[in-house]
Every structure is written in C-alpha cells, then in structure tokens.
C-alpha cells in the first residue's frame, strides 16, 4: 500500500484563529507587524487522521461528560514502549491539562511556599515563572557552555543540593532552548543525586519524540533504579503532533509513595479529567500519526541544518544545531551589541518576533531562540530578513 506523503511546504495562514503567536504579539513585543517566530508551536497542518477523528466525534450531536477509555491509555503506553522502550502500567499514568499546568500542579502539591526548587539555566522560561509565581525559591545550577556544547556541572549540582537542600528539581530532557539530548551517564547521575538528597525529580520530556539525530531520547524514568524512586515524568503529544491547543499532557510515576497521594489529589478536583477533544486528539495522534511524524522529523532536521548554515555564514552570529525539537538557539554576541539592541535588531531590522534569550535565565544574554518549525519558504524569508539586518548593521558600523 502506498504511504501518504504529507505536505510541510505549504504555509498555513493562522490569522483570525485566535493563534497565540498573533494574539499576544502586541503584549510581548509592543507591536503587531512582526513575523512571529517566537512561540514554540509549528506552522504545519496536523496529521489528517487527527482532524478526521475529531470530525467523526462531532457527528454525534451530544457532547456530554466524557471519560478516557482503555484505548486512550493504551495509546500512550504503546507509544512510549514503541518509540522509547519505556514500559508503563496503567496505574502509573494520569492526565494533566498541559505540561506547564502539570508542573504547576506538582509544585503546589509537593512543595510549600518558600521551598527551594533547582533549575539549570539557560532553560525553559516557564520554569522560572512557575517557581517565582508560586512563591517558591529558584536555586540555580547553571549549564556550562563549551563552544556548541552545553555541559552539566555535576560536582556543582551535588554541592548545591547538599548546601541548599532543594525539595524539587526541574529537569529539561531533552533541553529547551538548546535542543540537546542528555546522555545516559548524565541522566543517571542527575537521578542518583536527587535520590541521595531526597529531591523529587520532575523530568520534562515534551521534546522527547522530536529527535533530529541518530541519538535516542533517554527517558529519565528508566535510566536507573534510583530514577524510579524519585522521578515524575511529564510528556505530551502537543509539540510532537502540533496540537498544543488541546492542552493534553500526561504524567508517569513509578513510585507509589509519590504517585498515590498526588493522583488522588488530582482526582479530587478533577484536574486529571481531560476534555472530550483532548482525549480524541491525543489518542488519534498516538495511534495514527506515527508516519506523519516520521516524515516530519527529516523536514525539521533539514530546516535546522539550513538555518544553522545560513546563520553561521553571517558575521558575528553563531547558531547551535539542535538534537531535538524545532528551535535554533542563536548567539548574536559577536556583533558587540547589548541584549536589548539584539532584540531591536530582530524587530526593527529584520521585522521578526523571536524569543529573547534572557527569558531563559543566566547564559541567555545575546541569544535568541528562533522557531524553524515552519515551511521552508517561510524560514528562508525570515533568514533573508536576519541576513539583511546583520549586513546593514555592519555597513552602518563602518561608516
């Protein structure tokens, strides 16, 4: 049977759909005339089987209370086993309404105001806001940059855990914004340190399905026995299948001492009750969209390679090739500008709305995160704009 060839080259106009990348542009950038390459969702049409599953459900005109069937949970467990070798049991899984909301729920259940939570900047900006916004205290173990590599200072991590005694660690695996997948030795070391100091390890693995190289994703939960004691994995189909609008995510907890009370707490307030459309979209994605993803990943890899090649040809600019995801972490420090001037160059010079590196914390100064999960023609247009802005900057500097 001939496989469907999916189209990632045709841009999709999302204006007028309430898309966040447009609706929040003025609030974040002070203007509405920029090309949006900031928020981390992709510009591609979703797998048609997801849309068809939603349409089939809409054929029944009653939209009453809906409960996930066994097939819903089987789709998640089957996916994780098939793609990542992680065997999960039904009792180890529960639903949460999105990864950010899920982490917020875990912070509120497992910690109290004033507790310390460890993060490793530069890292996903919502880690910062969730900690401070919930009146917890962020403790930093910054990553160390070595050229295109970011290294984890394990000695400093252990010393920080010993000295500061954080209650929780938020671990980005794969990493956002750099886009790297941690090796098994690092994942194991992190889990063992957390187990040694009694720290709950929240492993955000939302980009685990989106590996761009031959390097496999390593789920923290199955990295070592110590990980099973302390890890709460949170994942979602949202980035993978471009369906974040359904706010569907899941948590996996092997240790019943962590799991039982938390799952009961979620159930009490129905935080773990997915809406009808989230059930349908997530199940259809995990069941029918694997071939779509297998065609998408080479496209994303080629986009990232293309962007990195073009950006690195620009004087004073250096981009890092991601190992996962669809964003490129790019350093403009070689231009000798302040970070505010870099962002002005992107907006005023290139006409682009991009994620500011400083929102990711220490180590983000001079960086932007560029969304390359768009049609190639849209990506090239954006890169043309950056190239023109950088060339104009150098030209004006020589005057």
Steps between C-alpha positions, in 0.01 A plus 500: 500500500634843404567721800353848517754773429432787734546864395721715722590751230166683478466785750181509708347840575409496869381858530144532623513170691594643839855370456718607792792594279285785364266574788780556755748671269407854601518413870844344463658712227303825507393470136301279266690527171770238563536152352443268799774244558496514878252261660591131472224360287540401137341642190409167339157352444441214743478139394163464320409195708484723807261737327289209375475350848369832632252528213369149560433584862319819402259291293338401829312813616525429874808639671452376851741396771780295349738252662820367340458140389760227538603570139605853599744375764612215277593751231736682737653182640541349155665815369752523783590133471525508121691826466711510815504157660323628812250247637222663702205352686159663501515576873823696443332747262271796544381796295591865561374799299829590334867478595531846654177458696610151602830628640310773682273239656801296611665806652186575697448142618855393584648828630395792717563878475863578572626157391798488266476355150810437291529595133787510249499820294485585224180298504130507408377839620184365663715319756593843634149642497341192656746507789485871574128533425422228753718666767772237486871576475708411195843350562732504199749245370594678175602305194854556375548593137793354309469614139192330360467274803327567829633293787348422836726573798417190704736589784335838534157335476578268789651779707196722436267218603705436815517868594159631393288187558246562223176304523463461123704518180356593161695310235463580129564175309546568205611854572314817409623743362830337392333190358746239628428152627685412818705179490417199714790570738371851570138391543607229742724737694219754541259232621751359746577843646131572541441162664797554734365833624130414499415734212196446278618499138251644252614389154346714226524281189266687267763503221596134544311392189674757281856372468680640195812280513575132548533565872203342682286670757577361845198507731618588849264250662672194352859625528578328832327360813556825688304686234195283564496615863505876439390574143173645378499504121281747317440467128246599237399459138482879466841585351538167323178521300445878507187482717579719805158663468346187651703534822551127535792365703575203720710416805669169576602409857641160593546550875162455672617718790512793257217383279208406721448822689561720197264307274233509770548877533466544122181290504344692789486825304471329158832643384551160334175509301579564134247681283344301219706654222828444685425129534417465132794702367762339724380145437481556124849653499662214688306239300497630142759779458828310529568506127422873493762554771752278325468722193505821704822433691730499191331822388568659840859375495558646154341829604725520805812410300410760238438769761821425686703507178354834392523661844861388550593660167400838645780700661465510879222239516528142623219242506506161674356197323228345718477127564126521558207730441448780252677802647853626440692662786697783341772725643530858377766601754758525221328817382607682818145610578314503827222248529238774461673609180495141369125486555459839330703369206262204470187714523596826331766366264360158409130544578494182708352410836739247658546364851740708707791305642487676837158351572678165528713631786875517561697438182231632268647848452554571131304193389170453324296183452379477141205276409594303188185283504350673198486448125842537339392803300394675822826408668705627209306828498579546870867413450516749212369765739758413767780500244391839369482644851843365595657626176344844550636506855855428379464752216383776735770413753769564237368844414 
